[in-house]
Amino acid sequence: MNENLETERKTQVTAVISFVVILGIIGITALGIILLVINKRVAKEEDKERIVPAVEVVNVVKSDYRVEIGTQGVVESVRETMLAAEVGGRVMEIAGALKQGGTVDKGARLVQIDPADYRSALAAAEVRRAEAELALEQERAKVEQAKLDWDKLGIGKPLNPLVLRKPYLDAAEAKAASAVEEAAKARRDVERTEILAPFDAGVRSVNVEIGAVVAPGTMVAELYASNQLEVRLPLSLEDFGFLARNDDGNVKGEVTLRGKIGIEEYIWKALPVRVDPEIERKTLSANIAVRVIPMDGNEFPLPPVGLFVNAEIEGKRLDDVAEIPRRALLEGKRVIVVGDGGKIDFRDVEVLRLTESSAVIHGGLDAGDRVILTRLSAPVVGMEVEIDVVEVEEGE
């Protein structure tokens, strides 16, 4: 009995101790929570820094603008010809200047074909001409005598033309005219044995040599005019529309040609002389020919034929326009401007002409507007910007 009471007492004591321990743990936990709440750190509220992008701008200036059209071409001769023999025969002489790369003067004898046979033919033709003219004079005398004899008879007008020898006179006149033409042809054949330079020229190629026998039509040499040069310049249809023209429609304006020979660049002037009347269908381009002007005092007064040159053509004048850097354009027809208070706005503009680096604007911008050149990632109307670079040069 006593053992049971002792066991029950121990059980009760153990329960009381466990309860006290639990209460202690709960109290300590509660105290810790209270201390944490009392001593918690309060985060400082800070305003986020507002980011204002910096931009480059260009100030719009209105002025007159002279269009400059750039293109390229190859220097060509105004005249080129293939000299051919007009008569056949053996080549007796060739001028020393008639060599590939040489130059010849107008009227110089380049090739001499053996003229002996043609001189003999001329002598015979002259004999036939003289005989025919003598026969004609004799027939004219006979006609005059026949008229006198008929008039003496006094019986009116003759019914038969043979009476006054008219058919004989016509035949004599025809034979004389034919003999004169034959003599003239024989004389021309003698002259044609000399092949002359038709103009001051450079020699591109020579196809004969002394001792060769040529037939009529044989190509002798290829010549080109070395002092009359042109450059044929292709233009896009847009550039073609900006050519300056006179009241009569002819193209005007100075053309500057630049070509490199060795390590030196040379400059020549040229003038427009004609415009091709047809547009090239494959390239949709037009062509203009310019005549090169000799430059006195230049090491090369004229550019060599075949030289590749860059050309700048002075085109139309555009009045009251603005030229801005091309990189300022958005979608090819819009720009961003900075207004009062540094806030941006969008403008639609009328682009008259685009070059490699600039855009010529006619409408949409006023003098003094500040156009943004910097690319903004997500521009919206009213965005505030800061002008970091005050201004850049036009066309940059």
Secondary structure, DSSP 8 states (H G I E B T S, - for coil): -HHHHHHHHHHHHHHHHHHHHHHHHHHHHHHHHHHHHHT--------------EEEEEE--EEEEEEEEEEEEEEEES-EEEEE-SS-EEEEEE-TT-STT-EE-TT-EEEEE--HHHHHHHHHHHHHHHHHHHHHHHHHHHHHHHHHHHHHHT--S-SSTTTTTHHHHHHHHHHHHHHHHHHHHHHHHHHHTEEE-SSSEEEEEE---TT-EE-TT-EEEEEE-SSSEEEEEEEEHHHHHT--B-TTS-B-S-EEEEEEETTEEEEEEEEEEEE-SS-BTTTTEEEEEEEEE--TTSSSSS--TT-EEEEEEEEEEEEEEEEEEGGG-BTTTEEEEE-GGGBEEEEE-EEEEE-SSEEEEEES--TT-EEE-S--SS--TT-B-EEEE----TT-
